């Protein structure tokens, strides 16, 4: 049995040569996956696809997958991001195609790019959410939103694994609009741009704030979908985090 010499790393792994950044979607029933479930799905997909992913050093090496701003359990998303370290150069399109084929339906790879320039985390500080609110008329939701926007601060409380946290929803809310859903039944849509904070303001927190200011309680659970993440500009728009990189887009 080989012995680890003093100063020698256990199970030395090849160094990371290139990093590939992926944008992927979490759709349909898979919106109920937790972040841990999504991470495990990607780790299994990496193995199935036979990708040469770099691993951490030590006695329990793990694949080098770095996650940015994961959507909460129950929320769908068209803009999730992960960065994968590789010990050899592989074209982004090949990585995207192999992973997409190995992932379950509902976890869909949408774009890939070779990492360059600023870190991915430095290119994301806000999210845009599309929230369907069944059973609530657009005028009712608009009135509640107006009441929220007049506040300088609106704090809601959330129970977290580390205890109760106070979250200022109004401070994180950059922009919000109300529209009508193209459905037979009554359903309003809230489109909100929310700045990333610690802890993160979730769609449920925004709806909780609307309940505080206007007693807004949807009779049916709302459905939230993250449509974009990125860096806020002066006009409140979100820049594509992969934009500065060489991007391969998938249909």
HUFENHU-V75646 format. One record per backbone hydrogen bond with DSSP energy under -0.5 kcal/mol. NH is the residue of the N-H (numbers start at 1). CO is the residue of the C=O. If there is no record, write none. Layout:
nh & co
NH & CO
NH & CO
This chain:
nh & co
5 & 3
8 & 5
12 & 9
17 & 86
18 & 86
20 & 84
21 & 113
22 & 82
23 & 111
24 & 80
25 & 108
26 & 77
27 & 106
30 & 27
31 & 28
32 & 29
33 & 30
38 & 34
39 & 35
40 & 36
41 & 37
42 & 38
43 & 39
44 & 40
45 & 41
46 & 42
47 & 43
48 & 44
49 & 45
50 & 46
50 & 47
51 & 46
53 & 51
54 & 85
56 & 62
58 & 10
64 & 54
65 & 63
66 & 83
68 & 81
74 & 31
75 & 72
76 & 224
77 & 26
78 & 226
80 & 24
81 & 68
82 & 22
83 & 66
84 & 20
85 & 64
86 & 18
87 & 52
94 & 91
95 & 91
96 & 92
97 & 93
98 & 94
99 & 95
100 & 96
101 & 97
102 & 98
103 & 99
107 & 104
108 & 25
108 & 106
110 & 23
111 & 23
112 & 248
113 & 21
114 & 246
115 & 19
122 & 119
123 & 120
124 & 121
125 & 230
126 & 230
127 & 194
128 & 228
129 & 192
130 & 225
131 & 129
131 & 190
132 & 130
132 & 223
133 & 188
134 & 132
135 & 186
136 & 133
141 & 137
142 & 138
143 & 139
144 & 140
145 & 141
146 & 142
147 & 143
148 & 144
149 & 145
150 & 146
151 & 148
156 & 167
158 & 165
160 & 158
160 & 163
163 & 160
165 & 158
167 & 156
167 & 165
169 & 154
169 & 167
170 & 154
172 & 168
172 & 169
173 & 169
174 & 172
174 & 193
175 & 193
177 & 191
179 & 189
181 & 187
183 & 181
188 & 133
188 & 136
189 & 179
190 & 131
191 & 177
191 & 189
192 & 129
192 & 190
193 & 175
194 & 127
194 & 192
195 & 172
196 & 125
202 & 200
205 & 202
206 & 202
207 & 203
208 & 204
209 & 205
210 & 206
211 & 207
212 & 208
213 & 209
214 & 210
215 & 211
216 & 210
217 & 215
220 & 134
223 & 132
224 & 222
225 & 130
226 & 76
227 & 128
227 & 225
228 & 128
230 & 126
231 & 239
232 & 230
233 & 237
236 & 233
239 & 231
239 & 237
241 & 229
243 & 240
245 & 242
246 & 114
247 & 245
248 & 112
249 & 247
250 & 110
